[in-house]
Amino acid sequence: MTLRKHKRYDRILIGWSVGIIVPLIIFLITYQVKYSGMDFINYLKSMWQMKILLKLLSLCVFPNLGFFFLFYRLKYDMAARGVIMATFMYAFLVLIAKLL
């Protein structure tokens, strides 16, 4: 029974949600720690003009690796797949933004 209870978190949507939300939280923490005195919109504009925004966003995805390995170790294979899907979505977003 307890195995079935824990396996309910082994879903692609759970992993995908974690993979999407964690980099955004890391991005917001970076803003709060370094540039909290600046307006958030101005922060985004200045990061875009300096061509740093995509690099920072790429670095914010690295914690997904930890969640991938956590889900993999817990044998939550579907959740681990969801994290990988979200990470690839960020990669495609960065690739498309660089091409534009």
FENCOR-V538738 format. One line per field, one symbol per residue. ss: DSSP state (A for helix, B for strand, O for the rest). Layout:
# FENCOR-V538738
ss->???
This chain:
# FENCOR-V538738
ss->OAAAAAAOOOOAAAAAAAAAAAAAAAAAAAAAAAAOOOOAAAAAAAAAAOOOAAAAAAAAOOAAAAAAAAAAAOOOAAAAAAAAAAAAAAAAAAAAAAAO
